[in-house]
Amino acid sequence: MVVVVCLVILDAIFVLAELLIDLSVIKLEHGHIAPEVFHYLSLAVLTFFMLELAGKLFAYRLEYFDHKFEVFDGLVVVISFVLDIVYIFHEDAFDGMGLLILLRLWRVARIINGILVSVKTRAHQQIHKLKESYDHLVRRVTEMQERNDKLEQENQKLQALLKKHGIEF
């Protein structure tokens, strides 16, 4: 879980750097390698998410599609991956700066969605742990109440026995 969040944050940094370079907020000389490095680093992280998606599909099979947020995240990852691969092999297909910026913004949407999925998963894990703790405490309280009832009955029997033998307590 922590690894996924760290990868999402790293990807956000890579995409933000690419976006800032594309928008000329960060000025680099023509032909500088930095945008390409950020793109490939981001693609490496995206490849990890593709592998994660494949693992989820393998593990959950059709049940995966019952989780709408996961399906949306999967679609964002697949579309981002396909667009990034197309961009690598056909940079001329993205001659328009607007389309390139749109691609970067789509990746930002994917990152935000990834963060939301991570937070939601973490929250579900915490809820599950709290429910287990609650169930354990309920069982423990029930056991204690039963034990208290037995001790109370034993106490009443002993007091009756003392009274029977004329001993006041």
N, C-alpha and C positions, 0 to 999 in steps of 0.2 A: 504494500500500500504506500509506504513512504517512498519507495523507489519510483512508483508511478507519479506521485505528486512532484518529486524532484525532476523527473523527466519532463513533465508538463511545464514546470517553471523554466527549465533549460530551453525547451522549445519556444516558450514565450519570449525569452531573451533573444534567441536566434531570429525569430520572426520579426520582433520589434527592431532589431538591428537592420535586418534586410529592408523593412518598411521605411525606416529613417533614411537609409541610403537611397532607396528608390524615390523618396519624396525630396531628395536633395537637402534634407535637414543636416545630415552628415555628408560633407563634401569630400569626395575622393577623386583622385585623378582617373581619367578614362582608362579602362582596362585593368583596374585594381582587382586583386584576387579576393578581397574581403567578402563581397556579396556572394561570390561562388562558394566560399568556405562556409559562410553562414547557411547557405541553401543546402549544402551537402550535410552539414551537421544536423540541421532540422530534418532532412530526409532520413538520416540515420535514426533519429528519435521516432519519426513517423513509421519507419520500418518495424521498430519495436512494437508500436501500437498495432500494426497490422498483424504481427505474430500473436500479440495478446488477443486480438479479435478472433483470429483463427482458433486459438486455444479455447476461448469462450464458446465459439460455435461448436467445437468438437465436444466440449464438456457438457454444455446445456442442450445441444441440438435444437429441436423446435421450441423448447421452453424459453430459449433466448429471446424469441420474438414476442413473448408475453410482456417483456420489460421495455416499454416504449422509449424511455430515456437511454437505455443501452443501445437500442436499435438506432436511435438518432445519432448517438455518438459513433456507432459503427459506420453509418452512412457518411458522416463528416470525415472520418478517418479514411474511408475508401476513396471518396471523391477527392480529398486533399492529396492522397497518395497518387492517384491517377493523374491529377493536374500537375503535380510536381514531376512525375516521370515524363509526361508530355512536354513540360517546360524544358527539361534537360535535353531531350532529343530534338525538340523543335522550338528553339528559342525564338525563331522568326515568327512562329504562330502567335507570339505574345509581343509583337512589335509595339502595339499601343500601350503606352505607360498606364493608361486607365485600367486596362485589362490585367496588367501585372499587379497593380495596386489592389485591384479587386481580388486577385488570387491571394495576396498577402492578408487581406482583411478576412477572407474565408478561412485562412489558417488561424487567424486570431480567434474567429468564432469557434473553431475546432478546439483551440486551447482553452477558451473559457468553458466550453462544454465539457472538456476533459476535467477541468478543475471541479465543475459542478458534480460530475459523476463520481469523482474521488471523494468529495465531501459527503455526498449522499451515501456512498458505500461505507464510509467511515461512520456516519451517523447510524446506519443500519447495524453495523457491528457493535457499536456502543449500546444501542437499544437492545440487541440480543443479549449482551453481557448483563445489562441491567435487569432484563426479564429473568435470566437465569439466577441472578442474585436474589431477586424478589421471590422467585419460586422456592429457592433454598430457605430464605428467611420465613416464608409462610409455613413450610414443612417444619422448620425448627420451632416456630411459635406454637404450632399444633402439637408437636411432641411435648413441649414444655407445659402446655395447658393440660394435656392428658396426664402427664407426670404430676402436675399440681393437683388435679382432681383425685388421683390415686392416693397421694400423700394426705389430702384433706379427708378422704374416706378412712384411711388408716388412722389418722389423728382422732376422728370421731369414734372409731372402734375402741381405740385406747382410752379415750376419755370415758366412754360408756363402761369399759371394763374397770377403770379406776372407781367410777361412781358405784358400780355394782359391789365392789369390795369396800365401799365406804370411805374412799380416799377422795378428798376435795382438792381440786387443783385450780 
